[in-house]
Amino acid sequence: MARKSLKDMSGIASTIARSGAPTTDKPARTGAPALGALQGALGAIREIDPAVIDDWGPVDRMDEFTAVNAEDDDESFESLKESIQQGGQQVPILLRRSGNEGRFQAIYGRRRLKACRELGIKVRANVQDIDDATALLAKGLENAARRNLSFYEKARFAAAIQAAGHDGLTARRVLNLSASGLSHLTKVTQNVPANVGNALGAAPKSGRPKWTALAELFAAQKLSETDALKILEAVKPTLTSDERLDRLLKEGAGRSAAKSDDVAAEVVIMTGVAVKSSAAAVVMTVKKSGESAGFAAWLEDNLSEVLQTAHAEFTAVNGDG
């Protein structure tokens, strides 16, 4: 049943609400004000104990929540925590009341919340009564206003939005994407295993071409999840996320080329007798039926002597090698 409040929402927020995401039990204001308005009402800003705050919604950033932290010092989690410790939390996070009495849900500001939690201080928060639709829009707007997501973070965020029950159009509106833009992101998340993405990290300096190339290696089965994780486990821990991606692409392409070179070339010696040669082995096949049946029987009885004679001739010419 459509909400009456949809007519009061902006086009983007209305699209989000129509996507079918569940809402909280508490009646919510469903307007979709700009990010500044969501943050702006000073009277709504409170200091709240992080212990009563839970995460909400799809994860948008990777940063410290994956194996690879952000590379830029001024955006690293430790720098953020130090900044809050020395100068206080300058930008409030956005919360809404939870269905559980006395608890809240964090719409955005996970890193600031985590920093305050580790510092043992209360977090400054803007508390708004908003529904899932507007909350998701606010998360997308906050990303655009503070730090652009990397290509891979956008891909993961778009996938998480849709996994939460929203449609592709919702993901496009939240991330300001064209249909083809979403398609490029989807190609990556559908083909690059999440464990590999976690091990790589956000790769903030790497765009669509590199991630698409990696997706194509997996799609063509030229690189497996197991091989990729082994490659990444072997690299130096000091490599940045972008450097790890470059290394995986290089080694993955190398393995792909090796597999291509390893395709066996078959030469038919005579009817029923063929030799396959590849980078790994030389294999001769003699059929035990048809014209080659007699030869197959003789070879089976004399194979050891034939090979010893052939090896002796090889050694006479090439030495013991």
ROGU-888955 format. One record per residue (C-alpha): x, y, z. Coordinates in nm, 2 decimals, always signed. Each point is the difference from the previous one (the first is absolute). Example, Ala and Ser with C-alpha at 12.3 -4.5 7.8 and 13.67 -1.06 7.14 Angstrom:
ROGU-888955
@X: +1.23; Y: -0.45; Z: +0.78
@X: +0.14; Y: +0.34; Z: -0.07
This chain:
ROGU-888955
@X: +0.00; Y: +0.00; Z: +0.00
@X: +0.15; Y: +0.33; Z: -0.11
@X: +0.08; Y: +0.26; Z: +0.27
@X: -0.19; Y: +0.32; Z: -0.02
@X: +0.32; Y: +0.19; Z: +0.09
@X: +0.15; Y: -0.10; Z: -0.34
@X: -0.15; Y: +0.31; Z: -0.16
@X: +0.20; Y: +0.22; Z: +0.24
@X: +0.34; Y: -0.16; Z: -0.09
@X: +0.25; Y: +0.11; Z: -0.26
@X: +0.04; Y: -0.21; Z: -0.31
@X: +0.30; Y: -0.19; Z: +0.13
@X: -0.14; Y: -0.08; Z: +0.34
@X: -0.33; Y: -0.10; Z: -0.15
@X: +0.18; Y: -0.25; Z: -0.23
@X: +0.18; Y: -0.14; Z: +0.30
@X: -0.32; Y: -0.04; Z: +0.20
@X: -0.18; Y: -0.17; Z: -0.29
@X: +0.27; Y: -0.26; Z: -0.02
@X: -0.16; Y: -0.20; Z: +0.27
@X: +0.25; Y: +0.03; Z: +0.29
@X: -0.15; Y: -0.07; Z: +0.34
@X: -0.05; Y: +0.30; Z: +0.24
@X: +0.03; Y: +0.03; Z: +0.37
@X: -0.30; Y: -0.04; Z: +0.23
@X: +0.01; Y: +0.36; Z: +0.12
@X: -0.18; Y: +0.25; Z: -0.22
@X: +0.27; Y: +0.18; Z: -0.19
@X: +0.05; Y: +0.33; Z: -0.19
@X: +0.04; Y: -0.10; Z: -0.36
@X: +0.12; Y: +0.33; Z: -0.15
@X: +0.33; Y: -0.02; Z: -0.17
@X: +0.18; Y: +0.33; Z: +0.10
@X: +0.35; Y: +0.08; Z: -0.12
@X: +0.29; Y: -0.14; Z: +0.20
@X: +0.06; Y: +0.34; Z: +0.16
@X: -0.36; Y: +0.01; Z: +0.13
@X: +0.04; Y: -0.35; Z: +0.15
@X: +0.31; Y: +0.12; Z: +0.19
@X: -0.10; Y: +0.35; Z: +0.06
@X: -0.25; Y: +0.02; Z: +0.28
@X: +0.23; Y: +0.07; Z: +0.29
@X: -0.28; Y: -0.09; Z: +0.24
@X: +0.00; Y: -0.35; Z: -0.13
@X: +0.37; Y: -0.06; Z: +0.07
@X: +0.06; Y: -0.20; Z: +0.32
@X: +0.28; Y: -0.18; Z: +0.17
@X: -0.07; Y: -0.37; Z: +0.01
@X: +0.17; Y: -0.30; Z: +0.15
@X: +0.14; Y: -0.21; Z: -0.29
@X: -0.10; Y: -0.31; Z: +0.20
@X: -0.37; Y: +0.06; Z: -0.09
@X: +0.06; Y: +0.05; Z: -0.37
@X: -0.03; Y: -0.28; Z: -0.26
@X: +0.11; Y: +0.00; Z: -0.37
@X: -0.28; Y: +0.03; Z: -0.26
@X: -0.02; Y: -0.07; Z: -0.37
@X: +0.24; Y: -0.10; Z: -0.27
@X: +0.37; Y: +0.06; Z: +0.05
@X: +0.11; Y: +0.28; Z: -0.23
@X: +0.37; Y: +0.04; Z: +0.08
@X: +0.27; Y: -0.27; Z: +0.04
@X: +0.28; Y: +0.19; Z: +0.19
@X: +0.08; Y: -0.16; Z: +0.33
@X: -0.28; Y: -0.25; Z: -0.03
@X: +0.21; Y: -0.21; Z: -0.25
@X: +0.35; Y: -0.15; Z: +0.01
@X: +0.14; Y: +0.31; Z: -0.17
@X: -0.03; Y: +0.34; Z: +0.15
@X: -0.03; Y: +0.33; Z: -0.19
@X: +0.34; Y: +0.11; Z: -0.13
@X: -0.03; Y: +0.37; Z: +0.04
@X: +0.13; Y: +0.11; Z: +0.34
@X: -0.24; Y: +0.28; Z: +0.04
@X: -0.29; Y: -0.24; Z: -0.06
@X: +0.13; Y: -0.29; Z: +0.21
@X: -0.19; Y: -0.11; Z: +0.30
@X: +0.28; Y: +0.06; Z: +0.24
@X: +0.03; Y: +0.36; Z: -0.13
@X: -0.37; Y: +0.05; Z: +0.05
@X: +0.01; Y: -0.13; Z: +0.35
@X: +0.29; Y: +0.22; Z: +0.09
@X: -0.18; Y: +0.30; Z: -0.15
@X: -0.31; Y: -0.06; Z: +0.21
@X: +0.21; Y: -0.06; Z: +0.31
@X: +0.19; Y: +0.33; Z: -0.04
@X: -0.27; Y: +0.23; Z: -0.15
@X: -0.33; Y: -0.18; Z: +0.07
@X: -0.24; Y: -0.14; Z: -0.24
@X: -0.08; Y: +0.28; Z: -0.24
@X: -0.26; Y: -0.17; Z: -0.23
@X: -0.29; Y: -0.19; Z: +0.16
@X: -0.12; Y: -0.34; Z: -0.11
@X: -0.36; Y: -0.07; Z: -0.10
@X: -0.21; Y: -0.23; Z: +0.22
@X: -0.36; Y: -0.10; Z: +0.02
@X: -0.18; Y: -0.17; Z: +0.29
@X: +0.00; Y: -0.38; Z: +0.00
@X: -0.30; Y: -0.22; Z: +0.05
@X: +0.17; Y: -0.10; Z: +0.33
@X: -0.07; Y: +0.25; Z: +0.27
@X: +0.30; Y: +0.23; Z: +0.08
@X: +0.21; Y: -0.12; Z: -0.30
@X: +0.09; Y: +0.17; Z: -0.32
@X: +0.10; Y: -0.09; Z: -0.35
@X: +0.30; Y: +0.16; Z: -0.18
@X: -0.10; Y: +0.11; Z: -0.35
@X: +0.34; Y: +0.14; Z: -0.09
@X: +0.32; Y: +0.09; Z: +0.19
@X: +0.12; Y: -0.36; Z: +0.09
@X: +0.37; Y: +0.11; Z: +0.01
@X: -0.08; Y: +0.30; Z: +0.23
@X: -0.21; Y: -0.23; Z: +0.22
@X: +0.28; Y: -0.26; Z: +0.02
@X: +0.25; Y: +0.27; Z: +0.08
@X: -0.21; Y: +0.13; Z: +0.29
@X: -0.07; Y: -0.35; Z: +0.12
@X: +0.38; Y: -0.08; Z: +0.01
@X: +0.07; Y: +0.33; Z: +0.17
@X: -0.27; Y: -0.07; Z: +0.27
@X: -0.19; Y: +0.32; Z: -0.07
@X: -0.35; Y: +0.08; Z: -0.10
@X: -0.07; Y: +0.07; Z: -0.37
@X: -0.17; Y: +0.31; Z: -0.13
@X: -0.30; Y: -0.10; Z: -0.20
@X: -0.28; Y: +0.15; Z: -0.19
@X: -0.31; Y: -0.21; Z: +0.09
@X: -0.27; Y: +0.00; Z: -0.27
@X: -0.33; Y: -0.20; Z: -0.03
@X: +0.05; Y: -0.12; Z: -0.35
@X: -0.11; Y: -0.31; Z: -0.19
@X: +0.22; Y: -0.25; Z: -0.18
@X: -0.04; Y: +0.18; Z: -0.33
@X: +0.11; Y: +0.34; Z: +0.11
@X: +0.28; Y: -0.16; Z: +0.22
@X: +0.14; Y: -0.17; Z: -0.31
@X: -0.01; Y: +0.32; Z: -0.20
@X: +0.17; Y: +0.19; Z: +0.28
@X: +0.28; Y: -0.26; Z: +0.01
@X: +0.05; Y: +0.05; Z: -0.38
@X: +0.00; Y: +0.38; Z: +0.03
@X: +0.25; Y: -0.01; Z: +0.29
@X: +0.24; Y: -0.20; Z: -0.21
@X: -0.02; Y: +0.25; Z: -0.28
@X: +0.05; Y: +0.29; Z: +0.24
@X: +0.29; Y: -0.13; Z: +0.20
@X: +0.22; Y: -0.24; Z: -0.20
@X: -0.08; Y: -0.16; Z: -0.33
@X: -0.01; Y: -0.38; Z: +0.02
@X: +0.25; Y: -0.19; Z: -0.21
@X: -0.13; Y: -0.19; Z: -0.30
@X: +0.01; Y: -0.32; Z: +0.19
@X: -0.17; Y: +0.15; Z: +0.31
@X: -0.28; Y: +0.12; Z: -0.23
@X: -0.03; Y: -0.35; Z: -0.15
@X: -0.03; Y: -0.16; Z: +0.35
@X: -0.24; Y: +0.27; Z: +0.12
@X: -0.22; Y: -0.04; Z: -0.30
@X: -0.01; Y: -0.38; Z: +0.05
@X: -0.07; Y: +0.04; Z: +0.37
@X: -0.29; Y: +0.24; Z: -0.08
@X: -0.16; Y: -0.25; Z: -0.23
@X: +0.07; Y: -0.29; Z: +0.23
@X: -0.19; Y: +0.19; Z: +0.27
@X: -0.31; Y: -0.02; Z: -0.22
@X: +0.02; Y: +0.32; Z: -0.21
@X: +0.00; Y: +0.00; Z: -0.38
@X: +0.26; Y: +0.11; Z: -0.25
@X: -0.16; Y: +0.34; Z: -0.05
@X: +0.03; Y: +0.07; Z: +0.37
@X: +0.37; Y: -0.08; Z: -0.01
@X: +0.04; Y: +0.22; Z: -0.30
@X: -0.17; Y: +0.29; Z: +0.17
@X: +0.19; Y: -0.03; Z: +0.33
@X: +0.33; Y: -0.02; Z: -0.18
@X: -0.09; Y: +0.24; Z: -0.29
@X: +0.07; Y: -0.26; Z: -0.26
@X: -0.12; Y: -0.06; Z: -0.36
@X: -0.13; Y: -0.34; Z: -0.10
@X: +0.33; Y: -0.09; Z: -0.16
@X: +0.19; Y: +0.13; Z: +0.30
@X: -0.19; Y: -0.25; Z: +0.23
@X: +0.06; Y: -0.27; Z: -0.26
@X: +0.38; Y: +0.05; Z: +0.02
@X: -0.02; Y: -0.02; Z: +0.38
@X: -0.21; Y: -0.31; Z: +0.00
@X: +0.24; Y: -0.18; Z: -0.24
@X: +0.27; Y: +0.04; Z: +0.26
@X: -0.20; Y: -0.11; Z: +0.31
@X: -0.15; Y: -0.30; Z: -0.19
@X: +0.34; Y: -0.13; Z: -0.12
@X: +0.26; Y: +0.11; Z: +0.26
@X: -0.04; Y: -0.21; Z: +0.31
@X: -0.08; Y: +0.20; Z: +0.31
@X: +0.29; Y: -0.16; Z: +0.19
@X: +0.24; Y: +0.12; Z: -0.27
@X: -0.15; Y: +0.35; Z: +0.02
@X: +0.04; Y: +0.00; Z: +0.38
@X: +0.36; Y: -0.10; Z: -0.04
@X: +0.06; Y: +0.27; Z: -0.26
@X: -0.18; Y: +0.29; Z: +0.17
@X: -0.15; Y: +0.32; Z: -0.14
@X: +0.28; Y: +0.07; Z: -0.25
@X: -0.09; Y: +0.37; Z: -0.01
@X: +0.22; Y: +0.09; Z: -0.29
@X: -0.12; Y: -0.29; Z: -0.22
@X: -0.30; Y: +0.05; Z: -0.23
@X: -0.22; Y: -0.20; Z: -0.22
@X: +0.26; Y: -0.13; Z: -0.25
@X: +0.21; Y: -0.19; Z: +0.26
@X: -0.30; Y: -0.14; Z: +0.19
@X: -0.17; Y: -0.10; Z: -0.33
@X: +0.32; Y: -0.17; Z: -0.11
@X: +0.01; Y: -0.20; Z: +0.33
@X: -0.37; Y: -0.09; Z: -0.04
@X: +0.07; Y: -0.13; Z: -0.35
@X: +0.28; Y: -0.23; Z: +0.13
@X: -0.24; Y: -0.16; Z: +0.24
@X: -0.29; Y: -0.01; Z: -0.25
@X: +0.22; Y: -0.18; Z: -0.25
@X: +0.12; Y: -0.24; Z: +0.27
@X: +0.36; Y: +0.11; Z: -0.06
@X: +0.03; Y: +0.08; Z: +0.37
@X: -0.16; Y: -0.18; Z: +0.29
@X: -0.08; Y: +0.14; Z: +0.35
@X: +0.25; Y: -0.25; Z: +0.15
@X: +0.28; Y: +0.12; Z: -0.23
@X: -0.08; Y: +0.36; Z: +0.05
@X: +0.01; Y: -0.03; Z: +0.38
@X: +0.33; Y: -0.19; Z: -0.02
@X: +0.15; Y: +0.28; Z: -0.21
@X: -0.12; Y: +0.27; Z: +0.25
@X: +0.12; Y: -0.20; Z: +0.30
@X: +0.35; Y: +0.00; Z: -0.15
@X: +0.03; Y: +0.37; Z: -0.07
@X: +0.17; Y: +0.24; Z: +0.24
@X: -0.24; Y: +0.13; Z: +0.27
@X: +0.14; Y: +0.35; Z: -0.06
@X: -0.16; Y: +0.02; Z: -0.35
@X: -0.29; Y: +0.23; Z: -0.03
@X: -0.34; Y: -0.11; Z: -0.11
@X: +0.06; Y: +0.13; Z: -0.36
@X: +0.34; Y: -0.17; Z: -0.01
@X: -0.16; Y: -0.33; Z: +0.11
@X: -0.25; Y: +0.03; Z: -0.28
@X: +0.28; Y: +0.07; Z: -0.26
@X: +0.19; Y: -0.31; Z: +0.13
@X: -0.30; Y: -0.22; Z: -0.02
@X: -0.08; Y: +0.12; Z: -0.36
@X: +0.36; Y: -0.06; Z: -0.11
@X: +0.03; Y: -0.35; Z: +0.15
@X: -0.35; Y: -0.09; Z: -0.10
@X: +0.06; Y: +0.09; Z: -0.36
@X: +0.33; Y: -0.18; Z: +0.01
@X: -0.16; Y: -0.32; Z: +0.12
@X: -0.27; Y: +0.04; Z: -0.26
@X: +0.27; Y: +0.03; Z: -0.28
@X: +0.17; Y: -0.31; Z: +0.14
@X: -0.32; Y: -0.19; Z: -0.02
@X: -0.05; Y: +0.11; Z: -0.36
@X: +0.35; Y: -0.11; Z: -0.09
@X: -0.07; Y: -0.34; Z: +0.17
@X: -0.26; Y: -0.09; Z: -0.25
@X: +0.11; Y: -0.34; Z: -0.14
@X: +0.08; Y: -0.02; Z: -0.38
@X: -0.09; Y: -0.33; Z: -0.15
@X: +0.19; Y: -0.16; Z: -0.29
@X: -0.14; Y: -0.32; Z: -0.17
@X: +0.29; Y: -0.23; Z: -0.08
@X: -0.20; Y: -0.26; Z: -0.17
@X: -0.36; Y: -0.13; Z: +0.02
@X: -0.08; Y: -0.07; Z: +0.36
@X: +0.33; Y: +0.14; Z: +0.13
@X: +0.03; Y: +0.37; Z: +0.12
@X: +0.24; Y: +0.20; Z: +0.21
@X: -0.12; Y: +0.30; Z: +0.21
@X: +0.27; Y: +0.25; Z: +0.11
@X: -0.04; Y: +0.28; Z: +0.25
@X: +0.21; Y: +0.20; Z: +0.24
@X: -0.07; Y: -0.27; Z: +0.27
@X: +0.04; Y: -0.33; Z: -0.18
@X: +0.03; Y: -0.21; Z: -0.32
@X: -0.27; Y: -0.26; Z: -0.02
@X: -0.03; Y: -0.27; Z: -0.27
@X: -0.33; Y: -0.18; Z: -0.06
@X: -0.02; Y: -0.33; Z: -0.19
@X: -0.35; Y: -0.14; Z: -0.05
@X: -0.05; Y: -0.37; Z: +0.07
@X: -0.26; Y: -0.03; Z: -0.27
@X: -0.01; Y: +0.04; Z: -0.38
@X: +0.31; Y: +0.03; Z: -0.21
@X: +0.23; Y: +0.07; Z: +0.30
@X: -0.11; Y: -0.30; Z: +0.21
@X: +0.29; Y: -0.22; Z: -0.10
@X: +0.26; Y: +0.28; Z: +0.05
@X: -0.16; Y: +0.08; Z: +0.34
@X: +0.04; Y: -0.37; Z: +0.11
@X: +0.36; Y: -0.01; Z: -0.11
@X: +0.08; Y: +0.34; Z: +0.16
@X: -0.15; Y: -0.12; Z: +0.33
@X: +0.24; Y: -0.29; Z: +0.00
@X: +0.31; Y: +0.19; Z: -0.11
@X: -0.06; Y: +0.35; Z: +0.14
@X: +0.27; Y: -0.02; Z: +0.26
@X: +0.27; Y: -0.10; Z: -0.25
@X: -0.12; Y: +0.26; Z: -0.25
@X: +0.03; Y: +0.28; Z: +0.25
@X: +0.34; Y: -0.12; Z: +0.13
@X: +0.14; Y: -0.01; Z: -0.35
@X: -0.14; Y: +0.35; Z: -0.07
@X: +0.14; Y: +0.14; Z: +0.32
@X: +0.35; Y: -0.16; Z: -0.08
@X: +0.00; Y: +0.18; Z: -0.34
@X: -0.11; Y: +0.33; Z: +0.16
@X: +0.28; Y: -0.03; Z: +0.26
@X: +0.26; Y: -0.08; Z: -0.26
@X: -0.08; Y: +0.33; Z: -0.17
@X: -0.09; Y: +0.23; Z: +0.29
@X: +0.18; Y: -0.15; Z: +0.30
@X: -0.17; Y: -0.10; Z: +0.33
@X: -0.22; Y: +0.31; Z: -0.01
